[in-house]
Amino acid sequence: MDQLDALAEPAADLLRRVDDALHAHGAPTEHRLWPLLRRLGALTLPSVEAIIALRPAPLAAAGASLRQVGREYVEARDAIGTPQDWEGAGAQAFERYRAGLADHLAGGGASLAGHLRATADYTAALDAWIASSRTALASVLAASLASAEAVTLAGAVADDELVVASAAAEIAARVLAVVAEIVEDGEALHAEWTDRLAGIGYREPADEPLPPPDSGVLRTRY
């Protein structure tokens, strides 16, 4: 359990009051809350619940599994040996396909092993984004719970509709501003990795011209 988990229940109660007040009374016309609502398309409680639902542990486990499979591809590549007792056109053709398969398995960033490593790196980047997002959200929720606006919404100061609406709008704007930053960081992360995680496929080696008749001899050693 982290700080966000500890704050989830009291924050949910506060944000429910915030959303109910916004439903009942709206928000001041020129308030900075409106662009945030248009940007996110959701009120505070569902927006916060979506971030709370993000968990880094499954990604860390997936990343470890991907790296292990990548190592197995490297081992498979190393197991494809070059024939030592085979010469001629057949041996040359086999070597082209052997080298192509070895490169496809673990020949660089575009290989299967390279793609798995890149995907594992992406899960690590997502893990870091989730961790920083949860920390940022916990900070703004803690501040909101201790704010004067939270006291107003609890009914301890005023029951005036305008005061309640303004208090709700202030809390919602603070929280949704952080959520919007989290979303923007996630979108930037996705854009950064899109090309690096593009699909890969096996490409057969190009056929080479047939050798002249006098060199088309198959030789073996024994």
C-alpha positions in Angstrom: 0.0 0.0 0.0 1.3 3.4 -0.9 0.2 6.9 0.1 -2.4 7.1 -2.7 -4.0 3.9 -1.4 -4.1 5.3 2.1 -5.9 8.4 0.8 -8.2 6.7 -1.6 -11.2 6.3 0.8 -11.3 9.8 2.4 -10.5 11.4 -1.0 -13.4 9.5 -2.6 -15.8 10.9 0.0 -14.5 14.5 -0.7 -14.5 14.1 -4.4 -18.0 12.7 -4.3 -19.1 15.9 -2.5 -17.2 18.0 -5.1 -18.9 16.3 -8.1 -22.3 16.5 -6.4 -21.8 20.2 -5.8 -20.8 20.8 -9.4 -23.8 18.8 -10.6 -26.1 20.8 -8.4 -24.6 24.3 -8.6 -22.2 24.3 -11.6 -19.1 26.4 -11.5 -18.2 30.1 -12.1 -18.5 30.9 -15.8 -14.8 31.8 -16.4 -13.3 29.3 -13.9 -10.2 27.4 -15.0 -12.1 24.2 -14.3 -14.0 24.3 -17.6 -11.1 23.7 -20.0 -10.0 20.8 -17.8 -13.4 19.2 -17.9 -13.4 19.6 -21.7 -9.9 18.1 -21.9 -10.6 15.1 -19.7 -14.3 14.5 -20.3 -14.9 13.4 -16.8 -15.4 14.8 -13.3 -13.0 14.5 -10.4 -14.0 11.1 -8.8 -13.9 9.0 -12.0 -10.7 10.7 -13.1 -9.0 10.0 -9.9 -10.3 6.4 -9.7 -8.8 5.7 -13.1 -5.3 6.7 -11.8 -5.7 4.8 -8.6 -6.5 1.7 -10.7 -3.0 1.9 -12.3 -0.6 -0.6 -10.6 3.1 -0.9 -11.5 3.6 -4.5 -10.2 2.0 -6.4 -13.1 4.2 -4.4 -15.5 7.4 -5.2 -13.6 6.5 -8.9 -13.7 5.7 -8.7 -17.4 9.0 -7.0 -18.1 11.0 -9.7 -16.3 9.2 -12.4 -18.3 9.9 -10.6 -21.6 13.6 -10.3 -20.8 13.8 -14.0 -20.0 12.2 -14.9 -23.3 14.6 -12.6 -25.1 17.5 -14.5 -23.5 16.0 -17.7 -24.8 15.9 -16.3 -28.3 19.6 -15.5 -28.0 20.3 -19.1 -26.9 18.3 -20.4 -29.9 20.3 -18.2 -32.2 23.6 -19.6 -30.8 22.3 -23.1 -31.2 22.0 -22.7 -35.0 25.5 -23.7 -35.9 27.3 -23.3 -39.2 28.0 -26.7 -41.0 31.7 -27.4 -41.0 31.7 -30.3 -43.4 29.6 -29.0 -46.2 30.7 -26.9 -49.3 29.2 -25.8 -52.5 26.0 -24.1 -53.7 23.8 -26.0 -51.2 26.0 -25.0 -48.3 26.0 -21.4 -49.4 22.2 -21.3 -49.7 21.9 -22.9 -46.3 24.2 -20.4 -44.8 22.2 -17.5 -46.2 19.0 -18.8 -44.6 20.9 -19.8 -41.4 22.3 -16.2 -41.1 18.9 -14.7 -41.8 17.2 -16.8 -39.2 19.9 -16.0 -36.6 19.5 -12.3 -37.3 15.7 -12.6 -37.0 16.1 -14.3 -33.7 18.7 -12.1 -32.0 20.6 -10.0 -34.6 19.9 -6.5 -33.3 17.1 -4.1 -32.3 14.8 -5.3 -35.1 15.1 -8.9 -34.1 12.8 -10.9 -31.9 15.1 -10.6 -29.0 15.7 -6.9 -29.6 12.0 -6.3 -29.9 11.4 -8.1 -26.6 14.1 -6.1 -24.9 12.5 -2.9 -26.2 9.0 -4.0 -25.0 10.5 -4.7 -21.6 12.1 -1.3 -21.5 8.7 0.2 -22.4 7.1 -1.6 -19.4 9.8 -0.2 -17.2 9.0 3.3 -18.5 5.3 2.7 -17.9 6.1 1.5 -14.4 8.0 4.7 -13.7 5.2 6.8 -15.1 2.6 5.0 -12.9 4.8 5.5 -9.8 5.3 9.2 -10.4 1.6 9.7 -11.3 0.5 8.0 -8.1 2.8 10.2 -6.1 1.7 13.4 -7.8 -2.0 12.5 -7.3 -1.5 11.6 -3.7 0.1 15.0 -3.0 -2.8 17.0 -4.5 -5.4 14.8 -2.7 -3.7 15.3 0.6 -3.6 19.1 0.1 -7.3 19.1 -1.0 -8.4 17.1 2.1 -6.7 19.7 4.3 -8.0 22.7 2.4 -10.5 25.4 3.5 -12.6 24.4 0.5 -13.0 20.9 1.9 -14.2 22.4 5.2 -16.7 24.5 3.2 -18.0 21.4 1.4 -18.4 19.6 4.7 -20.9 22.4 5.7 -18.8 23.7 8.6 -18.5 27.3 7.2 -21.3 28.2 4.8 -24.2 26.7 3.0 -24.4 29.4 0.4 -24.7 27.9 -3.1 -22.2 30.3 -4.6 -19.6 29.6 -1.9 -20.1 25.8 -2.2 -19.9 26.0 -6.0 -16.7 28.0 -5.8 -15.2 25.6 -3.3 -16.0 22.6 -5.4 -14.6 24.2 -8.5 -11.4 25.1 -6.8 -10.8 21.5 -5.5 -11.8 20.0 -8.9 -9.5 22.3 -10.8 -6.5 21.5 -8.6 -7.1 17.8 -8.9 -8.0 17.7 -12.6 -4.9 19.8 -13.4 -2.7 17.1 -12.0 -4.7 14.4 -13.7 -4.4 16.3 -17.0 -0.6 16.4 -16.6 -0.5 12.7 -15.9 -2.6 12.0 -19.1 -0.3 14.3 -21.1 2.8 12.5 -19.8 1.3 9.2 -20.7 0.4 10.3 -24.2 4.0 11.6 -24.7 5.4 8.3 -23.5 3.1 6.4 -25.9 4.2 8.6 -28.8 7.9 8.2 -27.9 7.7 4.4 -28.0 5.3 3.9 -31.0 8.0 3.7 -33.6 10.4 1.7 -31.4 7.7 -1.0 -30.9 6.6 -1.2 -34.5 5.9 -4.8 -35.7 8.7 -6.9 -37.1 8.6 -9.8 -39.4 11.0 -12.4 -40.9 12.5 -11.5 -44.3 13.7 -14.3 -46.4 17.2 -13.7 -47.8 17.3 -12.7 -51.5 18.1 -15.5 -53.9 21.7 -15.2 -55.3 22.5 -16.0 -58.9 23.2 -19.7 -59.6 26.9 -20.6 -59.7 28.4 -21.6 -63.0 28.2 -25.3 -63.9 31.8 -26.1 -63.2 31.6 -24.7 -59.6 28.3 -26.4 -58.7 30.0 -29.2 -56.9 28.8 -30.5 -53.5 31.7 -31.5 -51.3 31.6 -33.1 -47.9 34.4 -34.0 -45.6 34.6 -37.3 -43.8 
